[in-house]
Amino acid sequence: MMRVVWFLTGLLLAATASPSRAYCERYPTVAEEFAEAEYVFLAQVTSARLDPADDDPDGFEGIEYSVRALRSYKGEPPANLLLFSENSTGRWPMMVGGWYLVFVGSKRPVGFDDPARREYAVSNCGNSFAVSHVPMALQAPPTDLSFEALMALAPPTD
């Protein structure tokens, strides 16, 4: 029962989290992030689960999202990929069912384990964005759009 409560709490936090930016040493341009990324693709979130941590004040380290690659613009991401969003100001919340253009760098250390495990993540300081948080049930994903056309949908940066 407690796991269900934590899972629902995490999903609620992710759903209501502000898209404000975390402290960032730099904000890469689209071209810089594209060049540095291992994968750039249109993704659909298929599931989310809390990553519990006894030593975290909130009881979880972050949320692990399972995403499905709908169309790749760089690299060949696996059909299904796990993306980690840490429970900090650096989180990058996503909604299950939503479509996102994601810039995914190489695996990086996450969590408090020693040694830290390595997972893929999306940078809060980058150019990834929600194409549609909650697409209509019968709406088709915009896989026919070019990278440039998708970037034209990106919200303006501060």
Solvent accessible surface area in square Angstrom, and as a share of the most:
residue,aa,sasa,rsa
1,M,183,0.82
2,M,122,0.54
3,R,195,0.71
4,V,81,0.47
5,V,65,0.38
6,W,89,0.31
7,F,67,0.28
8,L,103,0.51
9,T,51,0.30
10,G,0,0.00
11,L,50,0.25
12,L,113,0.56
13,L,79,0.39
14,A,7,0.06
15,A,49,0.38
16,T,95,0.55
17,A,29,0.22
18,S,71,0.46
19,P,126,0.79
20,S,76,0.49
21,R,88,0.32
22,A,12,0.09
23,Y,189,0.72
24,C,18,0.11
25,E,161,0.72
26,R,121,0.44
27,Y,116,0.44
28,P,18,0.11
29,T,77,0.45
30,V,49,0.28
31,A,77,0.59
32,E,75,0.34
33,E,14,0.06
34,F,60,0.25
35,A,75,0.58
36,E,107,0.48
37,A,8,0.06
38,E,67,0.30
39,Y,27,0.10
40,V,0,0.00
41,F,0,0.00
42,L,0,0.00
43,A,0,0.00
44,Q,33,0.15
45,V,2,0.01
46,T,62,0.36
47,S,54,0.35
48,A,8,0.06
49,R,116,0.42
50,L,17,0.09
51,D,13,0.07
52,P,82,0.52
53,A,12,0.09
54,D,156,0.81
55,D,108,0.56
56,D,18,0.09
57,P,136,0.86
58,D,68,0.35
59,G,20,0.20
60,F,7,0.03
61,E,16,0.07
62,G,1,0.01
63,I,13,0.07
64,E,19,0.08
65,Y,1,0.00
66,S,22,0.14
67,V,0,0.00
68,R,101,0.37
69,A,27,0.21
70,L,35,0.17
71,R,85,0.31
72,S,47,0.30
73,Y,36,0.14
74,K,57,0.24
75,G,40,0.39
76,E,160,0.72
77,P,18,0.11
78,P,60,0.37
79,A,71,0.55
80,N,93,0.48
81,L,14,0.07
82,L,90,0.45
83,L,2,0.01
84,F,4,0.01
85,S,11,0.07
86,E,64,0.29
87,N,22,0.11
88,S,43,0.28
89,T,108,0.63
90,G,19,0.18
91,R,75,0.28
92,W,32,0.11
93,P,26,0.17
94,M,6,0.03
95,M,59,0.26
96,V,78,0.45
97,G,23,0.22
98,G,0,0.00
99,W,7,0.03
100,Y,2,0.01
101,L,0,0.00
102,V,0,0.00
103,F,4,0.02
104,V,0,0.00
105,G,30,0.29
106,S,79,0.51
107,K,95,0.40
108,R,92,0.34
109,P,80,0.50
110,V,8,0.04
111,G,32,0.31
112,F,128,0.53
113,D,82,0.42
114,D,141,0.73
115,P,121,0.76
116,A,34,0.27
117,R,69,0.25
118,R,140,0.51
119,E,21,0.09
120,Y,28,0.11
121,A,8,0.07
122,V,7,0.04
123,S,40,0.26
124,N,20,0.10
125,C,25,0.15
126,G,7,0.07
127,N,24,0.12
128,S,12,0.08
129,F,12,0.05
130,A,30,0.23
131,V,34,0.20
132,S,28,0.18
133,H,99,0.44
134,V,111,0.64
135,P,25,0.15
136,M,145,0.65
137,A,105,0.81
138,L,178,0.89
139,Q,91,0.40
140,A,77,0.60
141,P,44,0.28
142,P,25,0.16
143,T,50,0.29
144,D,124,0.64
145,L,53,0.26
146,S,49,0.31
147,F,33,0.14
148,E,125,0.56
149,A,38,0.29
150,L,0,0.00
151,M,34,0.15
152,A,86,0.67
153,L,101,0.50
154,A,31,0.24
155,P,82,0.51
156,P,128,0.80
157,T,97,0.56
158,D,175,0.90
